[in-house]
Amino acid sequence: MNASLKGRLGWAMYDWAAQPLFTIIVTFIFGPYFVNQVVGSGGNGQALWANTQAYAGFLLALTAPFLGAYADESNSRKPWVVGASILCAAACALLWFATPGAHDARLVLIIVAVIISIWGAEAAIIFNNAMLPSLTTAGRIGRLSGLGWALGYAGALLALPVMLWVTGQLPGVPGPAFEGEWAAERLTGPFVAIWLIVFMVPFMLWTPDARTSTSRQSRWKAVRRSLYSTLAAVKELPSQPNLLRYLLARMAYYDGLNAIFAFGGVYAAAQFDWGTTELGLFGIIILLFGVPGCLLGGILDDRIGAKRSLYLSVGGLFVTMTAILSIGDEKILFIVPAEFPTRETGLFATAPEWLMVGLAALLGAFAGPSQSASRTLIARLAPPEDIGKYFGLFALSGKATSFLAPLMIGLLLTRVDERFAYSVILLFLAVGLILLAGVRETRRSDARDPHLLTPPPA
């Protein structure tokens, strides 16, 4: 089925609803707060945050293929998007209890809440992604995927300043006052929970879903079939070398991309002693340039192919991340001495800070298309009748080893210079690019015959 314009917009609006979790909690506000205040500054806080991301990735790796297969067997995806989102929102709300110096049971509660919130959002995205090919024609999948990511960045772009205003930390704009220790940072969880529930309403009301039986017996049969289907899909992968190579490539470069978002704010905060205001504005810059990057990337995707779009965007991420890591130890570009900020300098008052802001713009411009084109490429490579199953494997490829980069960074942070530790990200991006070179992209030339495949245009 091809959805109406409103139905497609409702689908894309889910990215708007979900993206602030990754932006506000994982990357720019709560993550640095967890490291520097909840646990305490230094390598131990960074290592524990890295391990928390690793646990979340490992949990999703165990469940993603089954969830994708169940999306095919049950045929109905919307209820699972909604259910996983509600679980995510409930876990986010618990982050209000993340007070500085938390330890023992409270620290465990915070870590578990972060893990569940990330898992809930990612699980919902698996079912949401599985709806993509049925909502539009084959030749416009890239544009719809790009629109979704663009709205996700736009939603996060609005959510960040709103969050800063609500917590009274938007420069020059007074906001409500909240009493309590670090109330502004602790409020990030409830804020994201409310944002997710409110803005997923268009998806719930407008986007069509396949009809399916609601009997309990049918659901249990679907569970059993999806378990067998998952095992069969994994066993079949060696007989599909092109698809397997793409999934391995995505596994590598997406680990690097996830690590950039998980530790980008943490690294910037460590180099410049940035607080919530600076990190929030840093995030806004990334998102501001991410919106046009996604839209242009979606158009480029449909014109030159998802693989070529991926090469441009992932390669751009590699160069940009190298430049980011060149800032540190009172130097830029690894060897050029520069004056770094002190507590007396103003907002973004030094050249290294402005260089970091400029690189943040490039990061946003490249990150969005790399995510959008990844989703488009699997939609073009996977058999249409098993699209949910392969989106489950797609999610697995994004999370199966997603614990590896944070784990390696966490281990290295306690032993070596932090810039060397974060260079692990470059390794994952490079391996992904090398594997991607051997992937042969095929594209459906006729939306009425999804099995008719032709090579992409030159």
Summary of the structure (lengths in Angstrom):
residues: 458
radius of gyration: 21.3
end to end distance: 29.7
largest distance: 68.9
contacts: 1742
relative contact order: 0.17
helix: 76%
strand: 2%
